[in-house]
Each structure stands twice: as C-alpha cells, then as structure tokens.
Amino acid sequence: MAVYMVERDLKGISLDQLAAAQKRAIETGKDLTARGKPVRYIRSMFVPGEARCMCLFEAPGPEHVRELNETARLPFSRIVEALDLTP
C-alpha cells in the first residue's frame, strides 16, 4: 500500500485537542478498515511555532485517506503521496 501525507493548519489547537484528533484518526482508520476500506494512521509531526501538522497514512489510494479525515472531522489542506523513509 502507498503512504500519503496529510497537511493540516491547526492554529489555536491545544495539546489535549491534538491528542484527541490523533485518537479519532486511529479509531476511524480501524473502523473503515473493518468495513473493507483499508487505511491506517502511521504517525504525525506537529510544528508548534507554525501550528502545522503533517500526518502519514497507509492506504491503497488517497480516497480512503480523504474519507478517514472527513469522517473523523479532521481539517486538512491537502493529501499527497509520500515516501516514508524511516529506517
């Protein structure tokens, strides 16, 4: 499966809200996968000084990633295919 990066602008978000959003992404991914739409949250990087967040997801296509974020009511500015180079 491919990896997709979701970019978010999260001005004014608290750490508790950020943690809750991460939990929604994980749970929504599990729910969609159980319903035959495989998508998995991998991890996020948050840049507090810019209120920007980049989240990685694994899915067969960007439409699954979009559905996860829309279902979980998580704001995003774009979804792009990416390469996860973590060793």
PyMOL Python script that loads the backbone (N, CA, C, O; Angstrom):
from pymol import cmd

cmd.read_pdbstr("""\
ATOM      1  N   MET A   1       0.834  -1.185   0.000  1.00  0.00           N
ATOM      2  CA  MET A   1       0.000   0.000   0.000  1.00  0.00           C
ATOM      3  C   MET A   1       0.874   1.242   0.000  1.00  0.00           C
ATOM      4  O   MET A   1       2.015   1.224   0.461  1.00  0.00           O
ATOM      5  N   ALA A   2       0.322   2.301  -0.518  1.00  0.00           N
ATOM      6  CA  ALA A   2       1.038   3.573  -0.604  1.00  0.00           C
ATOM      7  C   ALA A   2       0.929   4.344   0.716  1.00  0.00           C
ATOM      8  O   ALA A   2       0.069   4.065   1.551  1.00  0.00           O
ATOM      9  N   VAL A   3       1.819   5.312   0.874  1.00  0.00           N
ATOM     10  CA  VAL A   3       1.800   6.206   2.033  1.00  0.00           C
ATOM     11  C   VAL A   3       1.374   7.583   1.543  1.00  0.00           C
ATOM     12  O   VAL A   3       1.818   8.051   0.494  1.00  0.00           O
ATOM     13  N   TYR A   4       0.507   8.221   2.319  1.00  0.00           N
ATOM     14  CA  TYR A   4       0.011   9.559   1.992  1.00  0.00           C
ATOM     15  C   TYR A   4       0.253  10.491   3.162  1.00  0.00           C
ATOM     16  O   TYR A   4       0.078  10.115   4.321  1.00  0.00           O
ATOM     17  N   MET A   5       0.661  11.722   2.841  1.00  0.00           N
ATOM     18  CA  MET A   5       0.859  12.744   3.852  1.00  0.00           C
ATOM     19  C   MET A   5      -0.323  13.701   3.814  1.00  0.00           C
ATOM     20  O   MET A   5      -0.720  14.189   2.755  1.00  0.00           O
ATOM     21  N   VAL A   6      -0.871  13.954   4.988  1.00  0.00           N
ATOM     22  CA  VAL A   6      -1.966  14.909   5.135  1.00  0.00           C
ATOM     23  C   VAL A   6      -1.405  16.133   5.846  1.00  0.00           C
ATOM     24  O   VAL A   6      -0.857  16.030   6.943  1.00  0.00           O
ATOM     25  N   GLU A   7      -1.547  17.284   5.214  1.00  0.00           N
ATOM     26  CA  GLU A   7      -1.079  18.532   5.811  1.00  0.00           C
ATOM     27  C   GLU A   7      -2.255  19.239   6.468  1.00  0.00           C
ATOM     28  O   GLU A   7      -3.354  19.299   5.917  1.00  0.00           O
ATOM     29  N   ARG A   8      -1.998  19.776   7.667  1.00  0.00           N
ATOM     30  CA  ARG A   8      -3.047  20.459   8.427  1.00  0.00           C
ATOM     31  C   ARG A   8      -2.537  21.792   8.969  1.00  0.00           C
ATOM     32  O   ARG A   8      -1.369  21.920   9.335  1.00  0.00           O
ATOM     33  N   ASP A   9      -3.417  22.770   9.015  1.00  0.00           N
ATOM     34  CA  ASP A   9      -3.160  24.044   9.678  1.00  0.00           C
ATOM     35  C   ASP A   9      -4.006  24.023  10.943  1.00  0.00           C
ATOM     36  O   ASP A   9      -5.235  24.045  10.866  1.00  0.00           O
ATOM     37  N   LEU A  10      -3.369  23.981  12.097  1.00  0.00           N
ATOM     38  CA  LEU A  10      -4.094  23.798  13.355  1.00  0.00           C
ATOM     39  C   LEU A  10      -3.865  24.953  14.322  1.00  0.00           C
ATOM     40  O   LEU A  10      -3.553  24.733  15.492  1.00  0.00           O
ATOM     41  N   LYS A  11      -4.018  26.168  13.843  1.00  0.00           N
ATOM     42  CA  LYS A  11      -3.840  27.346  14.706  1.00  0.00           C
ATOM     43  C   LYS A  11      -4.782  27.268  15.907  1.00  0.00           C
ATOM     44  O   LYS A  11      -5.973  26.990  15.768  1.00  0.00           O
ATOM     45  N   GLY A  12      -4.219  27.520  17.081  1.00  0.00           N
ATOM     46  CA  GLY A  12      -5.016  27.566  18.299  1.00  0.00           C
ATOM     47  C   GLY A  12      -5.326  26.221  18.928  1.00  0.00           C
ATOM     48  O   GLY A  12      -6.069  26.166  19.908  1.00  0.00           O
ATOM     49  N   ILE A  13      -4.785  25.137  18.399  1.00  0.00           N
ATOM     50  CA  ILE A  13      -5.089  23.817  18.955  1.00  0.00           C
ATOM     51  C   ILE A  13      -4.269  23.580  20.228  1.00  0.00           C
ATOM     52  O   ILE A  13      -3.088  23.922  20.292  1.00  0.00           O
ATOM     53  N   SER A  14      -4.908  22.996  21.223  1.00  0.00           N
ATOM     54  CA  SER A  14      -4.204  22.636  22.457  1.00  0.00           C
ATOM     55  C   SER A  14      -3.615  21.231  22.308  1.00  0.00           C
ATOM     56  O   SER A  14      -3.983  20.491  21.395  1.00  0.00           O
ATOM     57  N   LEU A  15      -2.713  20.876  23.197  1.00  0.00           N
ATOM     58  CA  LEU A  15      -2.130  19.528  23.146  1.00  0.00           C
ATOM     59  C   LEU A  15      -3.186  18.468  23.411  1.00  0.00           C
ATOM     60  O   LEU A  15      -3.128  17.381  22.836  1.00  0.00           O
ATOM     61  N   ASP A  16      -4.159  18.770  24.282  1.00  0.00           N
ATOM     62  CA  ASP A  16      -5.244  17.813  24.538  1.00  0.00           C
ATOM     63  C   ASP A  16      -6.094  17.616  23.284  1.00  0.00           C
ATOM     64  O   ASP A  16      -6.482  16.491  22.972  1.00  0.00           O
ATOM     65  N   GLN A  17      -6.386  18.697  22.565  1.00  0.00           N
ATOM     66  CA  GLN A  17      -7.162  18.595  21.326  1.00  0.00           C
ATOM     67  C   GLN A  17      -6.382  17.838  20.263  1.00  0.00           C
ATOM     68  O   GLN A  17      -6.955  17.060  19.501  1.00  0.00           O
ATOM     69  N   LEU A  18      -5.085  18.065  20.215  1.00  0.00           N
ATOM     70  CA  LEU A  18      -4.233  17.360  19.258  1.00  0.00           C
ATOM     71  C   LEU A  18      -4.240  15.859  19.546  1.00  0.00           C
ATOM     72  O   LEU A  18      -4.336  15.050  18.624  1.00  0.00           O
ATOM     73  N   ALA A  19      -4.139  15.492  20.809  1.00  0.00           N
ATOM     74  CA  ALA A  19      -4.173  14.072  21.196  1.00  0.00           C
ATOM     75  C   ALA A  19      -5.530  13.450  20.851  1.00  0.00           C
ATOM     76  O   ALA A  19      -5.592  12.310  20.391  1.00  0.00           O
ATOM     77  N   ALA A  20      -6.608  14.195  21.072  1.00  0.00           N
ATOM     78  CA  ALA A  20      -7.950  13.690  20.750  1.00  0.00           C
ATOM     79  C   ALA A  20      -8.105  13.497  19.241  1.00  0.00           C
ATOM     80  O   ALA A  20      -8.732  12.534  18.802  1.00  0.00           O
ATOM     81  N   ALA A  21      -7.541  14.401  18.453  1.00  0.00           N
ATOM     82  CA  ALA A  21      -7.608  14.278  16.991  1.00  0.00           C
ATOM     83  C   ALA A  21      -6.836  13.046  16.534  1.00  0.00           C
ATOM     84  O   ALA A  21      -7.287  12.321  15.648  1.00  0.00           O
ATOM     85  N   GLN A  22      -5.688  12.812  17.130  1.00  0.00           N
ATOM     86  CA  GLN A  22      -4.893  11.639  16.789  1.00  0.00           C
ATOM     87  C   GLN A  22      -5.682  10.363  17.106  1.00  0.00           C
ATOM     88  O   GLN A  22      -5.703   9.425  16.309  1.00  0.00           O
ATOM     89  N   LYS A  23      -6.323  10.338  18.262  1.00  0.00           N
ATOM     90  CA  LYS A  23      -7.119   9.170  18.646  1.00  0.00           C
ATOM     91  C   LYS A  23      -8.268   8.948  17.664  1.00  0.00           C
ATOM     92  O   LYS A  23      -8.559   7.808  17.304  1.00  0.00           O
ATOM     93  N   ARG A  24      -8.926  10.029  17.225  1.00  0.00           N
ATOM     94  CA  ARG A  24     -10.010   9.896  16.237  1.00  0.00           C
ATOM     95  C   ARG A  24      -9.494   9.334  14.921  1.00  0.00           C
ATOM     96  O   ARG A  24     -10.161   8.516  14.288  1.00  0.00           O
ATOM     97  N   ALA A  25      -8.304   9.773  14.508  1.00  0.00           N
ATOM     98  CA  ALA A  25      -7.715   9.260  13.262  1.00  0.00           C
ATOM     99  C   ALA A  25      -7.456   7.764  13.365  1.00  0.00           C
ATOM    100  O   ALA A  25      -7.752   7.012  12.437  1.00  0.00           O
ATOM    101  N   ILE A  26      -6.908   7.338  14.487  1.00  0.00           N
ATOM    102  CA  ILE A  26      -6.604   5.921  14.685  1.00  0.00           C
ATOM    103  C   ILE A  26      -7.892   5.101  14.694  1.00  0.00           C
ATOM    104  O   ILE A  26      -7.997   4.100  13.986  1.00  0.00           O
ATOM    105  N   GLU A  27      -8.867   5.521  15.492  1.00  0.00           N
ATOM    106  CA  GLU A  27     -10.116   4.765  15.618  1.00  0.00           C
ATOM    107  C   GLU A  27     -10.914   4.749  14.317  1.00  0.00           C
ATOM    108  O   GLU A  27     -11.487   3.722  13.956  1.00  0.00           O
ATOM    109  N   THR A  28     -10.955   5.874  13.613  1.00  0.00           N
ATOM    110  CA  THR A  28     -11.688   5.929  12.351  1.00  0.00           C
ATOM    111  C   THR A  28     -11.025   5.027  11.318  1.00  0.00           C
ATOM    112  O   THR A  28     -11.709   4.374  10.531  1.00  0.00           O
ATOM    113  N   GLY A  29      -9.697   4.990  11.318  1.00  0.00           N
ATOM    114  CA  GLY A  29      -8.982   4.087  10.414  1.00  0.00           C
ATOM    115  C   GLY A  29      -9.312   2.628  10.691  1.00  0.00           C
ATOM    116  O   GLY A  29      -9.502   1.845   9.760  1.00  0.00           O
ATOM    117  N   LYS A  30      -9.380   2.265  11.944  1.00  0.00           N
ATOM    118  CA  LYS A  30      -9.728   0.888  12.306  1.00  0.00           C
ATOM    119  C   LYS A  30     -11.148   0.563  11.860  1.00  0.00           C
ATOM    120  O   LYS A  30     -11.409  -0.527  11.349  1.00  0.00           O
ATOM    121  N   ASP A  31     -12.063   1.508  12.053  1.00  0.00           N
ATOM    122  CA  ASP A  31     -13.457   1.296  11.663  1.00  0.00           C
ATOM    123  C   ASP A  31     -13.592   1.147  10.144  1.00  0.00           C
ATOM    124  O   ASP A  31     -14.272   0.240   9.664  1.00  0.00           O
ATOM    125  N   LEU A  32     -12.947   2.033   9.397  1.00  0.00           N
ATOM    126  CA  LEU A  32     -13.018   1.941   7.932  1.00  0.00           C
ATOM    127  C   LEU A  32     -12.395   0.646   7.424  1.00  0.00           C
ATOM    128  O   LEU A  32     -12.928   0.016   6.510  1.00  0.00           O
ATOM    129  N   THR A  33     -11.282   0.250   8.006  1.00  0.00           N
ATOM    130  CA  THR A  33     -10.622  -0.991   7.609  1.00  0.00           C
ATOM    131  C   THR A  33     -11.542  -2.184   7.866  1.00  0.00           C
ATOM    132  O   THR A  33     -11.630  -3.093   7.040  1.00  0.00           O
ATOM    133  N   ALA A  34     -12.222  -2.179   9.004  1.00  0.00           N
ATOM    134  CA  ALA A  34     -13.147  -3.270   9.327  1.00  0.00           C
ATOM    135  C   ALA A  34     -14.312  -3.326   8.340  1.00  0.00           C
ATOM    136  O   ALA A  34     -14.922  -4.377   8.148  1.00  0.00           O
ATOM    137  N   ARG A  35     -14.615  -2.181   7.715  1.00  0.00           N
ATOM    138  CA  ARG A  35     -15.706  -2.127   6.739  1.00  0.00           C
ATOM    139  C   ARG A  35     -15.203  -2.318   5.310  1.00  0.00           C
ATOM    140  O   ARG A  35     -15.935  -2.059   4.354  1.00  0.00           O
ATOM    141  N   GLY A  36     -13.961  -2.770   5.162  1.00  0.00           N
ATOM    142  CA  GLY A  36     -13.443  -3.082   3.837  1.00  0.00           C
ATOM    143  C   GLY A  36     -12.757  -1.940   3.112  1.00  0.00           C
ATOM    144  O   GLY A  36     -12.490  -2.041   1.914  1.00  0.00           O
ATOM    145  N   LYS A  37     -12.466  -0.856   3.816  1.00  0.00           N
ATOM    146  CA  LYS A  37     -11.754   0.285   3.226  1.00  0.00           C
ATOM    147  C   LYS A  37     -10.446   0.456   3.994  1.00  0.00           C
ATOM    148  O   LYS A  37     -10.380   1.256   4.928  1.00  0.00           O
ATOM    149  N   PRO A  38      -9.410  -0.282   3.616  1.00  0.00           N
ATOM    150  CA  PRO A  38      -8.174  -0.268   4.396  1.00  0.00           C
ATOM    151  C   PRO A  38      -7.474   1.089   4.395  1.00  0.00           C
ATOM    152  O   PRO A  38      -7.157   1.650   3.346  1.00  0.00           O
ATOM    153  N   VAL A  39      -7.247   1.591   5.597  1.00  0.00           N
ATOM    154  CA  VAL A  39      -6.489   2.826   5.795  1.00  0.00           C
ATOM    155  C   VAL A  39      -5.943   2.791   7.218  1.00  0.00           C
ATOM    156  O   VAL A  39      -6.655   2.452   8.163  1.00  0.00           O
ATOM    157  N   ARG A  40      -4.669   3.149   7.353  1.00  0.00           N
ATOM    158  CA  ARG A  40      -4.013   3.071   8.666  1.00  0.00           C
ATOM    159  C   ARG A  40      -3.249   4.342   8.959  1.00  0.00           C
ATOM    160  O   ARG A  40      -2.445   4.801   8.148  1.00  0.00           O
ATOM    161  N   TYR A  41      -3.506   4.905  10.125  1.00  0.00           N
ATOM    162  CA  TYR A  41      -2.732   6.052  10.612  1.00  0.00           C
ATOM    163  C   TYR A  41      -1.345   5.539  10.994  1.00  0.00           C
ATOM    164  O   TYR A  41      -1.226   4.521  11.676  1.00  0.00           O
ATOM    165  N   ILE A  42      -0.294   6.239  10.556  1.00  0.00           N
ATOM    166  CA  ILE A  42       1.074   5.829  10.889  1.00  0.00           C
ATOM    167  C   ILE A  42       1.630   6.695  12.015  1.00  0.00           C
ATOM    168  O   ILE A  42       1.979   6.188  13.081  1.00  0.00           O
ATOM    169  N   ARG A  43       1.712   7.999  11.773  1.00  0.00           N
ATOM    170  CA  ARG A  43       2.246   8.923  12.782  1.00  0.00           C
ATOM    171  C   ARG A  43       2.065  10.352  12.313  1.00  0.00           C
ATOM    172  O   ARG A  43       1.687  10.606  11.169  1.00  0.00           O
ATOM    173  N   SER A  44       2.342  11.288  13.222  1.00  0.00           N
ATOM    174  CA  SER A  44       2.234  12.716  12.910  1.00  0.00           C
ATOM    175  C   SER A  44       3.455  13.465  13.413  1.00  0.00           C
ATOM    176  O   SER A  44       4.137  13.041  14.346  1.00  0.00           O
ATOM    177  N   MET A  45       3.704  14.588  12.767  1.00  0.00           N
ATOM    178  CA  MET A  45       4.718  15.544  13.222  1.00  0.00           C
ATOM    179  C   MET A  45       4.005  16.890  13.331  1.00  0.00           C
ATOM    180  O   MET A  45       3.356  17.335  12.384  1.00  0.00           O
ATOM    181  N   PHE A  46       4.129  17.535  14.496  1.00  0.00           N
ATOM    182  CA  PHE A  46       3.490  18.830  14.727  1.00  0.00           C
ATOM    183  C   PHE A  46       4.577  19.874  14.929  1.00  0.00           C
ATOM    184  O   PHE A  46       5.525  19.655  15.682  1.00  0.00           O
ATOM    185  N   VAL A  47       4.435  21.018  14.250  1.00  0.00           N
ATOM    186  CA  VAL A  47       5.373  22.129  14.373  1.00  0.00           C
ATOM    187  C   VAL A  47       4.644  23.246  15.127  1.00  0.00           C
ATOM    188  O   VAL A  47       3.922  24.032  14.513  1.00  0.00           O
ATOM    189  N   PRO A  48       4.823  23.323  16.451  1.00  0.00           N
ATOM    190  CA  PRO A  48       4.056  24.273  17.251  1.00  0.00           C
ATOM    191  C   PRO A  48       4.213  25.730  16.818  1.00  0.00           C
ATOM    192  O   PRO A  48       3.239  26.483  16.817  1.00  0.00           O
ATOM    193  N   GLY A  49       5.414  26.127  16.456  1.00  0.00           N
ATOM    194  CA  GLY A  49       5.654  27.518  16.077  1.00  0.00           C
ATOM    195  C   GLY A  49       4.897  27.945  14.829  1.00  0.00           C
ATOM    196  O   GLY A  49       4.675  29.138  14.620  1.00  0.00           O
ATOM    197  N   GLU A  50       4.504  27.004  14.010  1.00  0.00           N
ATOM    198  CA  GLU A  50       3.763  27.302  12.783  1.00  0.00           C
ATOM    199  C   GLU A  50       2.345  26.735  12.813  1.00  0.00           C
ATOM    200  O   GLU A  50       1.565  26.958  11.887  1.00  0.00           O
ATOM    201  N   ALA A  51       2.010  25.998  13.883  1.00  0.00           N
ATOM    202  CA  ALA A  51       0.706  25.345  14.020  1.00  0.00           C
ATOM    203  C   ALA A  51       0.404  24.451  12.817  1.00  0.00           C
ATOM    204  O   ALA A  51      -0.742  24.350  12.378  1.00  0.00           O
ATOM    205  N   ARG A  52       1.439  23.809  12.295  1.00  0.00           N
ATOM    206  CA  ARG A  52       1.298  22.906  11.145  1.00  0.00           C
ATOM    207  C   ARG A  52       1.493  21.474  11.618  1.00  0.00           C
ATOM    208  O   ARG A  52       2.312  21.192  12.492  1.00  0.00           O
ATOM    209  N   CYS A  53       0.726  20.588  11.022  1.00  0.00           N
ATOM    210  CA  CYS A  53       0.819  19.177  11.358  1.00  0.00           C
ATOM    211  C   CYS A  53       0.868  18.374  10.064  1.00  0.00           C
ATOM    212  O   CYS A  53       0.100  18.631   9.137  1.00  0.00           O
ATOM    213  N   MET A  54       1.760  17.413  10.006  1.00  0.00           N
ATOM    214  CA  MET A  54       1.873  16.515   8.876  1.00  0.00           C
ATOM    215  C   MET A  54       1.642  15.103   9.396  1.00  0.00           C
ATOM    216  O   MET A  54       2.357  14.634  10.281  1.00  0.00           O
ATOM    217  N   CYS A  55       0.644  14.432   8.842  1.00  0.00           N
ATOM    218  CA  CYS A  55       0.271  13.101   9.294  1.00  0.00           C
ATOM    219  C   CYS A  55       0.464  12.108   8.157  1.00  0.00           C
ATOM    220  O   CYS A  55       0.150  12.402   7.004  1.00  0.00           O
ATOM    221  N   LEU A  56       0.979  10.937   8.490  1.00  0.00           N
ATOM    222  CA  LEU A  56       1.172   9.886   7.495  1.00  0.00           C
ATOM    223  C   LEU A  56       0.121   8.797   7.669  1.00  0.00           C
ATOM    224  O   LEU A  56      -0.199   8.387   8.785  1.00  0.00           O
ATOM    225  N   PHE A  57      -0.407   8.339   6.531  1.00  0.00           N
ATOM    226  CA  PHE A  57      -1.393   7.270   6.495  1.00  0.00           C
ATOM    227  C   PHE A  57      -0.973   6.269   5.430  1.00  0.00           C
ATOM    228  O   PHE A  57      -0.324   6.626   4.447  1.00  0.00           O
ATOM    229  N   GLU A  58      -1.347   5.022   5.635  1.00  0.00           N
ATOM    230  CA  GLU A  58      -1.121   3.981   4.642  1.00  0.00           C
ATOM    231  C   GLU A  58      -2.484   3.564   4.098  1.00  0.00           C
ATOM    232  O   GLU A  58      -3.403   3.270   4.863  1.00  0.00           O
ATOM    233  N   ALA A  59      -2.607   3.539   2.774  1.00  0.00           N
ATOM    234  CA  ALA A  59      -3.885   3.184   2.142  1.00  0.00           C
ATOM    235  C   ALA A  59      -3.626   2.830   0.686  1.00  0.00           C
ATOM    236  O   ALA A  59      -2.580   3.181   0.139  1.00  0.00           O
ATOM    237  N   PRO A  60      -4.576   2.131   0.047  1.00  0.00           N
ATOM    238  CA  PRO A  60      -4.410   1.803  -1.365  1.00  0.00           C
ATOM    239  C   PRO A  60      -4.575   3.012  -2.281  1.00  0.00           C
ATOM    240  O   PRO A  60      -4.131   2.983  -3.429  1.00  0.00           O
ATOM    241  N   GLY A  61      -5.206   4.066  -1.789  1.00  0.00           N
ATOM    242  CA  GLY A  61      -5.400   5.274  -2.595  1.00  0.00           C
ATOM    243  C   GLY A  61      -5.787   6.458  -1.726  1.00  0.00           C
ATOM    244  O   GLY A  61      -6.203   6.273  -0.583  1.00  0.00           O
ATOM    245  N   PRO A  62      -5.657   7.669  -2.247  1.00  0.00           N
ATOM    246  CA  PRO A  62      -5.938   8.862  -1.451  1.00  0.00           C
ATOM    247  C   PRO A  62      -7.400   8.998  -1.040  1.00  0.00           C
ATOM    248  O   PRO A  62      -7.707   9.682  -0.063  1.00  0.00           O
ATOM    249  N   GLU A  63      -8.307   8.352  -1.776  1.00  0.00           N
ATOM    250  CA  GLU A  63      -9.729   8.479  -1.436  1.00  0.00           C
ATOM    251  C   GLU A  63     -10.035   7.881  -0.056  1.00  0.00           C
ATOM    252  O   GLU A  63     -10.918   8.376   0.645  1.00  0.00           O
ATOM    253  N   HIS A  64      -9.314   6.824   0.341  1.00  0.00           N
ATOM    254  CA  HIS A  64      -9.506   6.239   1.672  1.00  0.00           C
ATOM    255  C   HIS A  64      -9.006   7.200   2.746  1.00  0.00           C
ATOM    256  O   HIS A  64      -9.620   7.325   3.806  1.00  0.00           O
ATOM    257  N   VAL A  65      -7.905   7.871   2.477  1.00  0.00           N
ATOM    258  CA  VAL A  65      -7.345   8.830   3.430  1.00  0.00           C
ATOM    259  C   VAL A  65      -8.289  10.028   3.567  1.00  0.00           C
ATOM    260  O   VAL A  65      -8.535  10.505   4.675  1.00  0.00           O
ATOM    261  N   ARG A  66      -8.809  10.504   2.453  1.00  0.00           N
ATOM    262  CA  ARG A  66      -9.758  11.622   2.488  1.00  0.00           C
ATOM    263  C   ARG A  66     -10.998  11.234   3.303  1.00  0.00           C
ATOM    264  O   ARG A  66     -11.465  12.009   4.138  1.00  0.00           O
ATOM    265  N   GLU A  67     -11.522  10.042   3.057  1.00  0.00           N
ATOM    266  CA  GLU A  67     -12.718   9.602   3.783  1.00  0.00           C
ATOM    267  C   GLU A  67     -12.457   9.521   5.280  1.00  0.00           C
ATOM    268  O   GLU A  67     -13.301   9.924   6.080  1.00  0.00           O
ATOM    269  N   LEU A  68     -11.296   9.002   5.663  1.00  0.00           N
ATOM    270  CA  LEU A  68     -10.961   8.931   7.084  1.00  0.00           C
ATOM    271  C   LEU A  68     -10.983  10.316   7.710  1.00  0.00           C
ATOM    272  O   LEU A  68     -11.601  10.517   8.756  1.00  0.00           O
ATOM    273  N   ASN A  69     -10.314  11.268   7.076  1.00  0.00           N
ATOM    274  CA  ASN A  69     -10.217  12.610   7.647  1.00  0.00           C
ATOM    275  C   ASN A  69     -11.562  13.331   7.668  1.00  0.00           C
ATOM    276  O   ASN A  69     -11.867  14.048   8.620  1.00  0.00           O
ATOM    277  N   GLU A  70     -12.353  13.147   6.640  1.00  0.00           N
ATOM    278  CA  GLU A  70     -13.676  13.766   6.619  1.00  0.00           C
ATOM    279  C   GLU A  70     -14.596  13.118   7.647  1.00  0.00           C
ATOM    280  O   GLU A  70     -15.341  13.819   8.333  1.00  0.00           O
ATOM    281  N   THR A  71     -14.558  11.805   7.765  1.00  0.00           N
ATOM    282  CA  THR A  71     -15.390  11.098   8.738  1.00  0.00           C
ATOM    283  C   THR A  71     -15.019  11.485  10.166  1.00  0.00           C
ATOM    284  O   THR A  71     -15.898  11.670  11.009  1.00  0.00           O
ATOM    285  N   ALA A  72     -13.727  11.609  10.439  1.00  0.00           N
ATOM    286  CA  ALA A  72     -13.244  11.968  11.777  1.00  0.00           C
ATOM    287  C   ALA A  72     -13.334  13.474  12.035  1.00  0.00           C
ATOM    288  O   ALA A  72     -13.005  13.940  13.126  1.00  0.00           O
ATOM    289  N   ARG A  73     -13.776  14.227  11.037  1.00  0.00           N
ATOM    290  CA  ARG A  73     -13.885  15.692  11.140  1.00  0.00           C
ATOM    291  C   ARG A  73     -12.537  16.340  11.501  1.00  0.00           C
ATOM    292  O   ARG A  73     -12.440  17.185  12.391  1.00  0.00           O
ATOM    293  N   LEU A  74     -11.514  15.905  10.772  1.00  0.00           N
ATOM    294  CA  LEU A  74     -10.172  16.446  10.954  1.00  0.00           C
ATOM    295  C   LEU A  74      -9.858  17.377   9.790  1.00  0.00           C
ATOM    296  O   LEU A  74      -9.903  16.948   8.637  1.00  0.00           O
ATOM    297  N   PRO A  75      -9.540  18.643  10.061  1.00  0.00           N
ATOM    298  CA  PRO A  75      -9.261  19.580   8.975  1.00  0.00           C
ATOM    299  C   PRO A  75      -7.959  19.239   8.259  1.00  0.00           C
ATOM    300  O   PRO A  75      -7.010  18.751   8.873  1.00  0.00           O
ATOM    301  N   PHE A  76      -7.924  19.502   6.956  1.00  0.00           N
ATOM    302  CA  PHE A  76      -6.692  19.277   6.206  1.00  0.00           C
ATOM    303  C   PHE A  76      -6.657  20.224   5.016  1.00  0.00           C
ATOM    304  O   PHE A  76      -7.692  20.647   4.502  1.00  0.00           O
ATOM    305  N   SER A  77      -5.443  20.544   4.593  1.00  0.00           N
ATOM    306  CA  SER A  77      -5.290  21.421   3.431  1.00  0.00           C
ATOM    307  C   SER A  77      -4.976  20.629   2.166  1.00  0.00           C
ATOM    308  O   SER A  77      -5.344  21.045   1.067  1.00  0.00           O
ATOM    309  N   ARG A  78      -4.298  19.488   2.311  1.00  0.00           N
ATOM    310  CA  ARG A  78      -4.053  18.649   1.135  1.00  0.00           C
ATOM    311  C   ARG A  78      -3.617  17.259   1.547  1.00  0.00           C
ATOM    312  O   ARG A  78      -3.173  17.021   2.670  1.00  0.00           O
ATOM    313  N   ILE A  79      -3.759  16.350   0.596  1.00  0.00           N
ATOM    314  CA  ILE A  79      -3.333  14.955   0.751  1.00  0.00           C
ATOM    315  C   ILE A  79      -2.458  14.640  -0.450  1.00  0.00           C
ATOM    316  O   ILE A  79      -2.888  14.781  -1.594  1.00  0.00           O
ATOM    317  N   VAL A  80      -1.221  14.211  -0.185  1.00  0.00           N
ATOM    318  CA  VAL A  80      -0.286  13.894  -1.261  1.00  0.00           C
ATOM    319  C   VAL A  80       0.396  12.563  -0.978  1.00  0.00           C
ATOM    320  O   VAL A  80       0.609  12.198   0.178  1.00  0.00           O
ATOM    321  N   GLU A  81       0.737  11.840  -2.046  1.00  0.00           N
ATOM    322  CA  GLU A  81       1.500  10.604  -1.874  1.00  0.00           C
ATOM    323  C   GLU A  81       2.895  10.977  -1.407  1.00  0.00           C
ATOM    324  O   GLU A  81       3.469  11.966  -1.863  1.00  0.00           O
ATOM    325  N   ALA A  82       3.437  10.177  -0.491  1.00  0.00           N
ATOM    326  CA  ALA A  82       4.742  10.477   0.089  1.00  0.00           C
ATOM    327  C   ALA A  82       5.539   9.184   0.250  1.00  0.00           C
ATOM    328  O   ALA A  82       4.990   8.087   0.142  1.00  0.00           O
ATOM    329  N   LEU A  83       6.812   9.324   0.503  1.00  0.00           N
ATOM    330  CA  LEU A  83       7.675   8.187   0.788  1.00  0.00           C
ATOM    331  C   LEU A  83       8.074   8.269   2.242  1.00  0.00           C
ATOM    332  O   LEU A  83       8.640   9.274   2.673  1.00  0.00           O
ATOM    333  N   ASP A  84       7.792   7.241   2.997  1.00  0.00           N
ATOM    334  CA  ASP A  84       8.198   7.173   4.416  1.00  0.00           C
ATOM    335  C   ASP A  84       9.588   6.570   4.441  1.00  0.00           C
ATOM    336  O   ASP A  84       9.758   5.385   4.153  1.00  0.00           O
ATOM    337  N   LEU A  85      10.580   7.371   4.781  1.00  0.00           N
ATOM    338  CA  LEU A  85      11.978   6.921   4.755  1.00  0.00           C
ATOM    339  C   LEU A  85      12.508   6.544   6.137  1.00  0.00           C
ATOM    340  O   LEU A  85      13.721   6.515   6.346  1.00  0.00           O
ATOM    341  N   THR A  86      11.609   6.257   7.083  1.00  0.00           N
ATOM    342  CA  THR A  86      12.027   5.845   8.411  1.00  0.00           C
ATOM    343  C   THR A  86      12.772   4.523   8.316  1.00  0.00           C
ATOM    344  O   THR A  86      12.274   3.565   7.724  1.00  0.00           O
ATOM    345  N   PRO A  87      13.975   4.469   8.905  1.00  0.00           N
ATOM    346  CA  PRO A  87      14.745   3.218   8.831  1.00  0.00           C
ATOM    347  C   PRO A  87      14.091   2.090   9.621  1.00  0.00           C
ATOM    348  O   PRO A  87      14.615   0.977   9.658  1.00  0.00           O
TER     349      PRO A  87
END
""", "prot")
cmd.dss("prot")
cmd.show_as("cartoon", "prot")
cmd.util.cbc("prot")
cmd.orient("prot")
